[in-house]
Amino acid sequence: MARITAGVCTSHVPAIGAAIDLGRTAEPYWQPVFRGYEFSKQWIARNRPDVVFLVYNDHASAFSLEMIPTFAIGCAESFAPADEGWGPRPVPTVQGHPELAWHIAQSVILDEFDLTIINRMDVDHGLTVPLSLMFGQPAAWPCRVIPFAVNVVQYPPPTGHRCYQLGKAIRRAIESFDEDLNVQVWGTGGMSHQLQGPRAGLINQPFDRAFLDRMTSDPEGLAKIPHIEYVREAGSEGIELVMWLIMRGALDADAREVYRFYHVPASNTAVGHLILENVR
Amino acid sequence: MALDKPYKDIPGTTIFDAEMSRKGYHLNQFCMSLMKAPNRARFKANERAYLDEWPMTEEQKQAVLARDYNRMIGLGGNIYFLAKIFSTDGQSFEFAASRMTGVTPQEYRQMMNSGGRSPEGNRYVDEPHERAQAPATGGQVGGGAARHG
């Protein structure tokens, strides 16, 4: 049977992708950010997943205002890097896992979480920057990836509680898949940041650090944070943190933190990163 | 019953809700068109003519021409869509944020390097001005990694 072994959360700042693509990771501004992922690269080399279920948000790349799915699962064979206005990132095409993705879609929908099924989709920095941070610059990504897009652009995004419960349903789905697969669930985006208006640049380090702590000590409590608190405390784009709760819901209640990294700033954003492992 | 909008009292922040999305639909869809290189070229060649192909309001078009991002947001623009405009201009999110906050790019980067804009004094529109002037507090700037177990 397929099993979930670990979860990863990380910010997906586009400027991080640009720094990697333009060979600027050793610059003094960027060096501390990338040093924070060195352990993670070694960890994932030792704990290679067969499949990553990657929760992210599209940034007006695949979805315009014509269609705005709240939860969308990528069931295609592959997903090309999106042209976000300056040409696609020079990263490998993402290979999907249609069989597992369709299995999850069917299982989760019958479990009363109504997903949108996507058979063709380009993936933007929200998905490819986390892959670059964890795997570096390989010629091909070393595992299959199931993209799972969450709307956090059009208000209202799904609630943290809904995301947390959905994570549990995704876990039930993955664990009922017959093939013996090592699956990781990643939650991306965040942490505190605001990209718009006169309040742009907001960073709330105490909020972020408490959030990182509570990912292991109090996930049920985290899932109760209302949207207004994210927006007021962590900035209008800090609400992306609800996506971390899908990952958290998919892991064991007593999952253990094996690594943490926090850094301010990367461009406009506080970078947060956690690796959690299921103990059993 | 009117939609509940508890976020209206947050300063300097426009939530992209149903009202803004309806208001900004064509502005945002125009931005979306700039994801294609041929459209970017046509826009750059004659911005006004390209904008006139879209059923946007005159006010929205003027805001685009002036690259007034706060005005665009007030007229229904969403920052991820507006990003297509400053990407077409070869500018970054950091640059756009400096424009929206009324400081130079250097001043903006300096603020971010010092830990960003503090939430102190920036949670409610009616917070006392003195608090808005308070220096940033909170955890240490910069970061740190921790390996456990």
Interface residues (C-beta under 8 A of the other chain):
Chain A: P14 A15 P32 R35 G36 F39 H59 A60 S61 S64 L65 E66 D83 E84 G85 W86 G87 V153 Q154 Y155 P156 S192 Q194 L195 Q196 G197 P198 R199 A200 G201 L202 I203 N204 Q205 P206 F207 R209 H227 I228 V231 R232 E233 S236 E237 R256 E257 V258 Y259 R260 F261 Y262 H263 V264 P265 S267 N268 A270 V271
Chain B: P6 Y7 I10 P11 G12 T13 T14 I15 F16 D17 A18 S21 Y25 N28 Q29 C31 M32 L34 M35 K36 A37 R40 Y69 N70 I73 N78 I79 Y80 F81 A83 K84 S87 T88 G90 S92 F93 E94 A96 A97 M100 T101 G102 Y108 M111 M112 N113 G115 G116 R117 S118 P119 N122 R123 Y124 G138 G139 Q140 V141 G142 G143 G144 A145 A146 R147 H148 G149
